[in-house]
Amino acid sequence: MSEPNENYRMTPPQQLQLAGSLFYGNQWQTDLARALGIDSRRIRDWLSGRRPIPVGI
């Protein structure tokens, strides 16, 4: 029997989006950026793939 998620793996941006929305709700990008002490544009760069998501985020 195969595992239910065997053929589907979330990408790092998908994981970030899910975790951010679970922790912070609809305004998660702004709130997460504030909590990390960074500009919210950095988060959008991570989500779009323009910059890699740093280890530990």
PQR file of N, CA, C, O and H, with PARSE charges and radii, in Angstrom:
ATOM      1  N   MET A   1       0.841  -1.172   0.000 -0.4000 1.5000
ATOM      2  CA  MET A   1       0.000   0.000   0.000 -0.0000 2.0000
ATOM      3  C   MET A   1       0.893   1.245   0.000  0.5500 1.7000
ATOM      4  O   MET A   1       1.873   1.311   0.743 -0.5500 1.4000
ATOM      5  N   SER A   2       0.560   2.207  -0.816 -0.4000 1.5000
ATOM      6  CA  SER A   2       1.383   3.414  -0.886 -0.0000 2.0000
ATOM      7  C   SER A   2       0.859   4.477   0.078  0.5500 1.7000
ATOM      8  O   SER A   2      -0.304   4.466   0.481 -0.5500 1.4000
ATOM      9  H   SER A   2      -0.235   2.153  -1.419  0.4000 1.0000
ATOM     10  N   GLU A   3       1.743   5.379   0.425 -0.4000 1.5000
ATOM     11  CA  GLU A   3       1.388   6.491   1.305 -0.0000 2.0000
ATOM     12  C   GLU A   3       0.506   7.478   0.540  0.5500 1.7000
ATOM     13  O   GLU A   3       0.695   7.636  -0.666 -0.5500 1.4000
ATOM     14  H   GLU A   3       2.688   5.388   0.098  0.4000 1.0000
ATOM     15  N   PRO A   4      -0.437   8.140   1.183 -0.5600 1.5000
ATOM     16  CA  PRO A   4      -1.343   9.067   0.502  0.2800 2.0000
ATOM     17  C   PRO A   4      -0.627  10.217  -0.194  0.5500 1.7000
ATOM     18  O   PRO A   4      -1.074  10.655  -1.255 -0.5500 1.4000
ATOM     19  N   ASN A   5       0.471  10.721   0.369 -0.4000 1.5000
ATOM     20  CA  ASN A   5       1.160  11.870  -0.204 -0.0000 2.0000
ATOM     21  C   ASN A   5       2.411  11.471  -0.974  0.5500 1.7000
ATOM     22  O   ASN A   5       3.271  12.311  -1.235 -0.5500 1.4000
ATOM     23  H   ASN A   5       0.834  10.366   1.230  0.4000 1.0000
ATOM     24  N   GLU A   6       2.519  10.216  -1.336 -0.4000 1.5000
ATOM     25  CA  GLU A   6       3.719   9.728  -1.994 -0.0000 2.0000
ATOM     26  C   GLU A   6       4.005  10.475  -3.297  0.5500 1.7000
ATOM     27  O   GLU A   6       5.166  10.740  -3.606 -0.5500 1.4000
ATOM     28  H   GLU A   6       1.819   9.533  -1.124  0.4000 1.0000
ATOM     29  N   ASN A   7       2.982  10.816  -4.056 -0.4000 1.5000
ATOM     30  CA  ASN A   7       3.166  11.457  -5.345 -0.0000 2.0000
ATOM     31  C   ASN A   7       3.044  12.973  -5.290  0.5500 1.7000
ATOM     32  O   ASN A   7       3.143  13.631  -6.327 -0.5500 1.4000
ATOM     33  H   ASN A   7       2.038  10.601  -3.805  0.4000 1.0000
ATOM     34  N   TYR A   8       2.836  13.535  -4.129 -0.4000 1.5000
ATOM     35  CA  TYR A   8       2.699  14.975  -4.010 -0.0000 2.0000
ATOM     36  C   TYR A   8       3.578  15.475  -2.882  0.5500 1.7000
ATOM     37  O   TYR A   8       3.439  15.062  -1.731 -0.5500 1.4000
ATOM     38  H   TYR A   8       2.756  13.001  -3.287  0.4000 1.0000
ATOM     39  N   ARG A   9       4.474  16.360  -3.229 -0.4000 1.5000
ATOM     40  CA  ARG A   9       5.328  17.005  -2.233 -0.0000 2.0000
ATOM     41  C   ARG A   9       5.181  18.501  -2.417  0.5500 1.7000
ATOM     42  O   ARG A   9       5.204  19.007  -3.539 -0.5500 1.4000
ATOM     43  H   ARG A   9       4.587  16.696  -4.164  0.4000 1.0000
ATOM     44  N   MET A  10       5.030  19.194  -1.319 -0.4000 1.5000
ATOM     45  CA  MET A  10       4.923  20.639  -1.376 -0.0000 2.0000
ATOM     46  C   MET A  10       6.299  21.244  -1.627  0.5500 1.7000
ATOM     47  O   MET A  10       7.304  20.781  -1.087 -0.5500 1.4000
ATOM     48  H   MET A  10       5.011  18.782  -0.408  0.4000 1.0000
ATOM     49  N   THR A  11       6.329  22.282  -2.449 -0.4000 1.5000
ATOM     50  CA  THR A  11       7.574  23.005  -2.671 -0.0000 2.0000
ATOM     51  C   THR A  11       7.827  23.904  -1.469  0.5500 1.7000
ATOM     52  O   THR A  11       6.899  24.190  -0.713 -0.5500 1.4000
ATOM     53  H   THR A  11       5.513  22.658  -2.888  0.4000 1.0000
ATOM     54  N   PRO A  12       9.074  24.359  -1.274 -0.5600 1.5000
ATOM     55  CA  PRO A  12       9.335  25.275  -0.161  0.2800 2.0000
ATOM     56  C   PRO A  12       8.436  26.519  -0.168  0.5500 1.7000
ATOM     57  O   PRO A  12       7.950  26.905   0.896 -0.5500 1.4000
ATOM     58  N   PRO A  13       8.190  27.167  -1.323 -0.5600 1.5000
ATOM     59  CA  PRO A  13       7.261  28.302  -1.287  0.2800 2.0000
ATOM     60  C   PRO A  13       5.842  27.906  -0.855  0.5500 1.7000
ATOM     61  O   PRO A  13       5.173  28.662  -0.151 -0.5500 1.4000
ATOM     62  N   GLN A  14       5.392  26.733  -1.275 -0.4000 1.5000
ATOM     63  CA  GLN A  14       4.068  26.264  -0.843 -0.0000 2.0000
ATOM     64  C   GLN A  14       4.046  26.011   0.658  0.5500 1.7000
ATOM     65  O   GLN A  14       3.066  26.324   1.334 -0.5500 1.4000
ATOM     66  H   GLN A  14       5.935  26.119  -1.847  0.4000 1.0000
ATOM     67  N   GLN A  15       5.130  25.444   1.174 -0.4000 1.5000
ATOM     68  CA  GLN A  15       5.220  25.204   2.613 -0.0000 2.0000
ATOM     69  C   GLN A  15       5.204  26.523   3.380  0.5500 1.7000
ATOM     70  O   GLN A  15       4.532  26.646   4.404 -0.5500 1.4000
ATOM     71  H   GLN A  15       5.926  25.189   0.625  0.4000 1.0000
ATOM     72  N   LEU A  16       5.950  27.509   2.878 -0.4000 1.5000
ATOM     73  CA  LEU A  16       5.985  28.817   3.525 -0.0000 2.0000
ATOM     74  C   LEU A  16       4.605  29.460   3.520  0.5500 1.7000
ATOM     75  O   LEU A  16       4.165  30.006   4.532 -0.5500 1.4000
ATOM     76  H   LEU A  16       6.496  27.410   2.046  0.4000 1.0000
ATOM     77  N   GLN A  17       3.929  29.394   2.387 -0.4000 1.5000
ATOM     78  CA  GLN A  17       2.599  29.982   2.285 -0.0000 2.0000
ATOM     79  C   GLN A  17       1.614  29.308   3.238  0.5500 1.7000
ATOM     80  O   GLN A  17       0.837  29.989   3.908 -0.5500 1.4000
ATOM     81  H   GLN A  17       4.287  28.950   1.565  0.4000 1.0000
ATOM     82  N   LEU A  18       1.641  28.006   3.302 -0.4000 1.5000
ATOM     83  CA  LEU A  18       0.740  27.283   4.200 -0.0000 2.0000
ATOM     84  C   LEU A  18       1.040  27.628   5.656  0.5500 1.7000
ATOM     85  O   LEU A  18       0.134  27.959   6.421 -0.5500 1.4000
ATOM     86  H   LEU A  18       2.272  27.453   2.758  0.4000 1.0000
ATOM     87  N   ALA A  19       2.307  27.550   6.033 -0.4000 1.5000
ATOM     88  CA  ALA A  19       2.666  27.845   7.425 -0.0000 2.0000
ATOM     89  C   ALA A  19       2.344  29.290   7.780  0.5500 1.7000
ATOM     90  O   ALA A  19       1.809  29.564   8.854 -0.5500 1.4000
ATOM     91  H   ALA A  19       3.043  27.281   5.412  0.4000 1.0000
ATOM     92  N   GLY A  20       2.669  30.213   6.883 -0.4000 1.5000
ATOM     93  CA  GLY A  20       2.383  31.626   7.142 -0.0000 2.0000
ATOM     94  C   GLY A  20       0.909  31.889   7.341  0.5500 1.7000
ATOM     95  O   GLY A  20       0.520  32.608   8.261 -0.5500 1.4000
ATOM     96  H   GLY A  20       3.104  29.990   6.010  0.4000 1.0000
ATOM     97  N   SER A  21       0.084  31.310   6.482 -0.4000 1.5000
ATOM     98  CA  SER A  21      -1.357  31.550   6.611 -0.0000 2.0000
ATOM     99  C   SER A  21      -1.933  30.869   7.851  0.5500 1.7000
ATOM    100  O   SER A  21      -2.871  31.386   8.458 -0.5500 1.4000
ATOM    101  H   SER A  21       0.401  30.726   5.734  0.4000 1.0000
ATOM    102  N   LEU A  22      -1.383  29.718   8.231 -0.4000 1.5000
ATOM    103  CA  LEU A  22      -1.860  29.051   9.449 -0.0000 2.0000
ATOM    104  C   LEU A  22      -1.509  29.853  10.703  0.5500 1.7000
ATOM    105  O   LEU A  22      -2.319  29.957  11.623 -0.5500 1.4000
ATOM    106  H   LEU A  22      -0.622  29.298   7.738  0.4000 1.0000
ATOM    107  N   PHE A  23      -0.313  30.413  10.736 -0.4000 1.5000
ATOM    108  CA  PHE A  23       0.127  31.177  11.906 -0.0000 2.0000
ATOM    109  C   PHE A  23      -0.451  32.589  11.954  0.5500 1.7000
ATOM    110  O   PHE A  23      -0.795  33.083  13.028 -0.5500 1.4000
ATOM    111  H   PHE A  23       0.346  30.328   9.988  0.4000 1.0000
ATOM    112  N   TYR A  24      -0.559  33.241  10.790 -0.4000 1.5000
ATOM    113  CA  TYR A  24      -0.890  34.670  10.778 -0.0000 2.0000
ATOM    114  C   TYR A  24      -2.189  35.033  10.064  0.5500 1.7000
ATOM    115  O   TYR A  24      -2.599  36.192  10.118 -0.5500 1.4000
ATOM    116  H   TYR A  24      -0.280  32.840   9.918  0.4000 1.0000
ATOM    117  N   GLY A  25      -2.842  34.102   9.407 -0.4000 1.5000
ATOM    118  CA  GLY A  25      -4.097  34.406   8.732 -0.0000 2.0000
ATOM    119  C   GLY A  25      -3.900  35.117   7.404  0.5500 1.7000
ATOM    120  O   GLY A  25      -2.872  34.955   6.745 -0.5500 1.4000
ATOM    121  H   GLY A  25      -2.509  33.160   9.363  0.4000 1.0000
ATOM    122  N   ASN A  26      -4.899  35.909   7.017 -0.4000 1.5000
ATOM    123  CA  ASN A  26      -4.922  36.537   5.693 -0.0000 2.0000
ATOM    124  C   ASN A  26      -3.775  37.505   5.444  0.5500 1.7000
ATOM    125  O   ASN A  26      -3.305  37.611   4.312 -0.5500 1.4000
ATOM    126  H   ASN A  26      -5.734  36.041   7.551  0.4000 1.0000
ATOM    127  N   GLN A  27      -3.324  38.197   6.441 -0.4000 1.5000
ATOM    128  CA  GLN A  27      -2.247  39.176   6.284 -0.0000 2.0000
ATOM    129  C   GLN A  27      -0.890  38.572   6.634  0.5500 1.7000
ATOM    130  O   GLN A  27      -0.013  39.262   7.156 -0.5500 1.4000
ATOM    131  H   GLN A  27      -3.706  38.111   7.362  0.4000 1.0000
ATOM    132  N   TRP A  28      -0.724  37.300   6.349 -0.4000 1.5000
ATOM    133  CA  TRP A  28       0.443  36.580   6.830 -0.0000 2.0000
ATOM    134  C   TRP A  28       1.762  37.123   6.309  0.5500 1.7000
ATOM    135  O   TRP A  28       2.749  37.118   7.045 -0.5500 1.4000
ATOM    136  H   TRP A  28      -1.435  36.740   5.925  0.4000 1.0000
ATOM    137  N   GLN A  29       1.816  37.588   5.075 -0.4000 1.5000
ATOM    138  CA  GLN A  29       3.100  38.071   4.543 -0.0000 2.0000
ATOM    139  C   GLN A  29       3.597  39.286   5.317  0.5500 1.7000
ATOM    140  O   GLN A  29       4.769  39.360   5.684 -0.5500 1.4000
ATOM    141  H   GLN A  29       1.014  37.592   4.477  0.4000 1.0000
ATOM    142  N   THR A  30       2.716  40.219   5.557 -0.4000 1.5000
ATOM    143  CA  THR A  30       3.081  41.421   6.309 -0.0000 2.0000
ATOM    144  C   THR A  30       3.445  41.073   7.741  0.5500 1.7000
ATOM    145  O   THR A  30       4.454  41.547   8.265 -0.5500 1.4000
ATOM    146  H   THR A  30       1.764  40.159   5.259  0.4000 1.0000
ATOM    147  N   ASP A  31       2.626  40.246   8.374 -0.4000 1.5000
ATOM    148  CA  ASP A  31       2.860  39.903   9.773 -0.0000 2.0000
ATOM    149  C   ASP A  31       4.122  39.054   9.953  0.5500 1.7000
ATOM    150  O   ASP A  31       4.865  39.249  10.914 -0.5500 1.4000
ATOM    151  H   ASP A  31       1.807  39.861   7.949  0.4000 1.0000
ATOM    152  N   LEU A  32       4.366  38.121   9.039 -0.4000 1.5000
ATOM    153  CA  LEU A  32       5.581  37.311   9.124 -0.0000 2.0000
ATOM    154  C   LEU A  32       6.809  38.180   8.900  0.5500 1.7000
ATOM    155  O   LEU A  32       7.810  38.035   9.601 -0.5500 1.4000
ATOM    156  H   LEU A  32       3.762  37.963   8.257  0.4000 1.0000
ATOM    157  N   ALA A  33       6.740  39.076   7.936 -0.4000 1.5000
ATOM    158  CA  ALA A  33       7.874  39.976   7.681 -0.0000 2.0000
ATOM    159  C   ALA A  33       8.177  40.811   8.918  0.5500 1.7000
ATOM    160  O   ALA A  33       9.339  40.988   9.284 -0.5500 1.4000
ATOM    161  H   ALA A  33       5.927  39.194   7.366  0.4000 1.0000
ATOM    162  N   ARG A  34       7.151  41.316   9.552 -0.4000 1.5000
ATOM    163  CA  ARG A  34       7.335  42.111  10.773 -0.0000 2.0000
ATOM    164  C   ARG A  34       7.989  41.265  11.864  0.5500 1.7000
ATOM    165  O   ARG A  34       8.902  41.724  12.551 -0.5500 1.4000
ATOM    166  H   ARG A  34       6.206  41.173   9.255  0.4000 1.0000
ATOM    167  N   ALA A  35       7.516  40.028  12.018 -0.4000 1.5000
ATOM    168  CA  ALA A  35       8.077  39.144  13.046 -0.0000 2.0000
ATOM    169  C   ALA A  35       9.547  38.813  12.767  0.5500 1.7000
ATOM    170  O   ALA A  35      10.333  38.629  13.696 -0.5500 1.4000
ATOM    171  H   ALA A  35       6.775  39.655  11.461  0.4000 1.0000
ATOM    172  N   LEU A  36       9.910  38.738  11.493 -0.4000 1.5000
ATOM    173  CA  LEU A  36      11.289  38.421  11.123 -0.0000 2.0000
ATOM    174  C   LEU A  36      12.177  39.661  11.025  0.5500 1.7000
ATOM    175  O   LEU A  36      13.398  39.557  10.911 -0.5500 1.4000
ATOM    176  H   LEU A  36       9.271  38.887  10.738  0.4000 1.0000
ATOM    177  N   GLY A  37      11.543  40.836  11.071 -0.4000 1.5000
ATOM    178  CA  GLY A  37      12.308  42.075  10.958 -0.0000 2.0000
ATOM    179  C   GLY A  37      12.816  42.335   9.551  0.5500 1.7000
ATOM    180  O   GLY A  37      13.899  42.889   9.364 -0.5500 1.4000
ATOM    181  H   GLY A  37      10.551  40.921  11.163  0.4000 1.0000
ATOM    182  N   ILE A  38      12.020  41.930   8.554 -0.4000 1.5000
ATOM    183  CA  ILE A  38      12.405  42.137   7.160 -0.0000 2.0000
ATOM    184  C   ILE A  38      11.287  42.840   6.412  0.5500 1.7000
ATOM    185  O   ILE A  38      10.170  42.956   6.916 -0.5500 1.4000
ATOM    186  H   ILE A  38      11.140  41.480   8.706  0.4000 1.0000
ATOM    187  N   ASP A  39      11.585  43.303   5.221 -0.4000 1.5000
ATOM    188  CA  ASP A  39      10.586  43.924   4.353 -0.0000 2.0000
ATOM    189  C   ASP A  39       9.711  42.827   3.747  0.5500 1.7000
ATOM    190  O   ASP A  39      10.214  41.757   3.404 -0.5500 1.4000
ATOM    191  H   ASP A  39      12.492  43.209   4.811  0.4000 1.0000
ATOM    192  N   SER A  40       8.420  43.075   3.614 -0.4000 1.5000
ATOM    193  CA  SER A  40       7.517  42.056   3.077 -0.0000 2.0000
ATOM    194  C   SER A  40       7.830  41.717   1.623  0.5500 1.7000
ATOM    195  O   SER A  40       7.420  40.664   1.134 -0.5500 1.4000
ATOM    196  H   SER A  40       8.011  43.944   3.893  0.4000 1.0000
ATOM    197  N   ARG A  41       8.555  42.600   0.920 -0.4000 1.5000
ATOM    198  CA  ARG A  41       8.959  42.276  -0.452 -0.0000 2.0000
ATOM    199  C   ARG A  41       9.874  41.051  -0.475  0.5500 1.7000
ATOM    200  O   ARG A  41       9.867  40.288  -1.441 -0.5500 1.4000
ATOM    201  H   ARG A  41       8.887  43.455   1.317  0.4000 1.0000
ATOM    202  N   ARG A  42      10.645  40.865   0.565 -0.4000 1.5000
ATOM    203  CA  ARG A  42      11.532  39.704   0.636 -0.0000 2.0000
ATOM    204  C   ARG A  42      10.713  38.415   0.621  0.5500 1.7000
ATOM    205  O   ARG A  42      11.094  37.442  -0.031 -0.5500 1.4000
ATOM    206  H   ARG A  42      10.651  41.484   1.350  0.4000 1.0000
ATOM    207  N   ILE A  43       9.604  38.405   1.327 -0.4000 1.5000
ATOM    208  CA  ILE A  43       8.746  37.223   1.349 -0.0000 2.0000
ATOM    209  C   ILE A  43       8.163  36.972  -0.037  0.5500 1.7000
ATOM    210  O   ILE A  43       8.097  35.824  -0.478 -0.5500 1.4000
ATOM    211  H   ILE A  43       9.294  39.195   1.857  0.4000 1.0000
ATOM    212  N   ARG A  44       7.743  38.021  -0.724 -0.4000 1.5000
ATOM    213  CA  ARG A  44       7.229  37.852  -2.081 -0.0000 2.0000
ATOM    214  C   ARG A  44       8.319  37.325  -3.015  0.5500 1.7000
ATOM    215  O   ARG A  44       8.038  36.537  -3.918 -0.5500 1.4000
ATOM    216  H   ARG A  44       7.797  38.953  -0.365  0.4000 1.0000
ATOM    217  N   ASP A  45       9.564  37.759  -2.798 -0.4000 1.5000
ATOM    218  CA  ASP A  45      10.684  37.227  -3.582 -0.0000 2.0000
ATOM    219  C   ASP A  45      10.858  35.731  -3.335  0.5500 1.7000
ATOM    220  O   ASP A  45      11.114  34.974  -4.271 -0.5500 1.4000
ATOM    221  H   ASP A  45       9.793  38.399  -2.064  0.4000 1.0000
ATOM    222  N   TRP A  46      10.721  35.301  -2.085 -0.4000 1.5000
ATOM    223  CA  TRP A  46      10.822  33.882  -1.759 -0.0000 2.0000
ATOM    224  C   TRP A  46       9.710  33.090  -2.435  0.5500 1.7000
ATOM    225  O   TRP A  46       9.945  32.017  -2.990 -0.5500 1.4000
ATOM    226  H   TRP A  46      10.513  35.916  -1.324  0.4000 1.0000
ATOM    227  N   LEU A  47       8.487  33.636  -2.382 -0.4000 1.5000
ATOM    228  CA  LEU A  47       7.347  32.921  -2.947 -0.0000 2.0000
ATOM    229  C   LEU A  47       7.445  32.800  -4.464  0.5500 1.7000
ATOM    230  O   LEU A  47       7.016  31.799  -5.037 -0.5500 1.4000
ATOM    231  H   LEU A  47       8.296  34.508  -1.931  0.4000 1.0000
ATOM    232  N   SER A  48       8.004  33.808  -5.109 -0.4000 1.5000
ATOM    233  CA  SER A  48       8.097  33.793  -6.572 -0.0000 2.0000
ATOM    234  C   SER A  48       9.312  33.007  -7.063  0.5500 1.7000
ATOM    235  O   SER A  48       9.404  32.681  -8.246 -0.5500 1.4000
ATOM    236  H   SER A  48       8.353  34.622  -4.643  0.4000 1.0000
ATOM    237  N   GLY A  49      10.243  32.703  -6.157 -0.4000 1.5000
ATOM    238  CA  GLY A  49      11.453  32.001  -6.559 -0.0000 2.0000
ATOM    239  C   GLY A  49      12.595  32.929  -6.956  0.5500 1.7000
ATOM    240  O   GLY A  49      13.661  32.457  -7.353 -0.5500 1.4000
ATOM    241  H   GLY A  49      10.168  32.968  -5.196  0.4000 1.0000
ATOM    242  N   ARG A  50      12.387  34.250  -6.855 -0.4000 1.5000
ATOM    243  CA  ARG A  50      13.461  35.182  -7.194 -0.0000 2.0000
ATOM    244  C   ARG A  50      14.633  35.085  -6.216  0.5500 1.7000
ATOM    245  O   ARG A  50      15.775  35.370  -6.577 -0.5500 1.4000
ATOM    246  H   ARG A  50      11.522  34.633  -6.533  0.4000 1.0000
ATOM    247  N   ARG A  51      14.346  34.686  -4.992 -0.4000 1.5000
ATOM    248  CA  ARG A  51      15.377  34.470  -3.971 -0.0000 2.0000
ATOM    249  C   ARG A  51      15.089  33.163  -3.274  0.5500 1.7000
ATOM    250  O   ARG A  51      13.926  32.814  -3.071 -0.5500 1.4000
ATOM    251  H   ARG A  51      13.418  34.455  -4.699  0.4000 1.0000
ATOM    252  N   PRO A  52      16.125  32.430  -2.901 -0.5600 1.5000
ATOM    253  CA  PRO A  52      15.880  31.196  -2.153  0.2800 2.0000
ATOM    254  C   PRO A  52      15.428  31.511  -0.725  0.5500 1.7000
ATOM    255  O   PRO A  52      15.818  32.525  -0.147 -0.5500 1.4000
ATOM    256  N   ILE A  53      14.615  30.641  -0.179 -0.4000 1.5000
ATOM    257  CA  ILE A  53      14.173  30.794   1.205 -0.0000 2.0000
ATOM    258  C   ILE A  53      15.327  30.353   2.099  0.5500 1.7000
ATOM    259  O   ILE A  53      15.793  29.220   1.978 -0.5500 1.4000
ATOM    260  H   ILE A  53      14.298  29.817  -0.648  0.4000 1.0000
ATOM    261  N   PRO A  54      15.796  31.216   2.989 -0.5600 1.5000
ATOM    262  CA  PRO A  54      16.921  30.844   3.837  0.2800 2.0000
ATOM    263  C   PRO A  54      16.597  29.660   4.762  0.5500 1.7000
ATOM    264  O   PRO A  54      15.462  29.488   5.206 -0.5500 1.4000
ATOM    265  N   VAL A  55      17.590  28.883   5.026 -0.4000 1.5000
ATOM    266  CA  VAL A  55      17.452  27.768   5.962 -0.0000 2.0000
ATOM    267  C   VAL A  55      17.034  28.346   7.317  0.5500 1.7000
ATOM    268  O   VAL A  55      17.589  29.351   7.760 -0.5500 1.4000
ATOM    269  H   VAL A  55      18.513  29.023   4.665  0.4000 1.0000
ATOM    270  N   GLY A  56      16.086  27.732   7.955 -0.4000 1.5000
ATOM    271  CA  GLY A  56      15.644  28.182   9.270 -0.0000 2.0000
ATOM    272  C   GLY A  56      14.376  29.013   9.228  0.5500 1.7000
ATOM    273  O   GLY A  56      13.758  29.250  10.266 -0.5500 1.4000
ATOM    274  H   GLY A  56      15.635  26.915   7.595  0.4000 1.0000
ATOM    275  N   ILE A  57      13.983  29.454   8.062 -0.4000 1.5000
ATOM    276  CA  ILE A  57      12.739  30.221   7.951 -0.0000 2.0000
ATOM    277  C   ILE A  57      11.624  29.215   7.868  0.5500 1.7000
ATOM    278  O   ILE A  57      10.457  29.594   7.767 -0.5500 1.4000
ATOM    279  H   ILE A  57      14.485  29.262   7.219  0.4000 1.0000
TER
END
